[in-house]
């Protein structure tokens, strides 16, 4: 099963729903007043299923100000909820699925917001989770081993030193 991480935005007119703020709405391709959720979807050749999800709370909702506390109280958000980035939320979703052990993810895929997030990558490595993540076009990669330590790929499943 492949685990797909992505967020989705839900446009809203009001300002009182949990997590609503002027933020990027991927559905519209622009900034908008919306709520954003982070989703983990399991995909197999037979179909797909929502495995887990979390609401993203912008930093303003989690600030230690009276206004933020009042807003969280009106939206019934527990006081101890702290700000977490979308990649941090995604890492928790994957960890929770792994801990439950009911579903095994062969691979995790996600866009460049996750591909450039160090803590997210660290969590995948810690879980020994295989992944394919998009990275920004400006990301630098080594095309050769600068120290001469990595065997050259011969195309036959065996490395050969140069």
Secondary structure, DSSP 4 states (H G I P E B T S, - for coil): -EEEEEEEEEE-S-S-STT-EEEEETTTTEEEEEEEEEEEEEEETTEEEEEEEEEE--HHHHSSSHHHHHHHHHTT--TT-----HHHHHHHHHHHHHHH-SS--SEEEE-HHHHT-HHHHHHHHHTT--EEE---TT----SS-TTS-SPEE-SSS-EE--
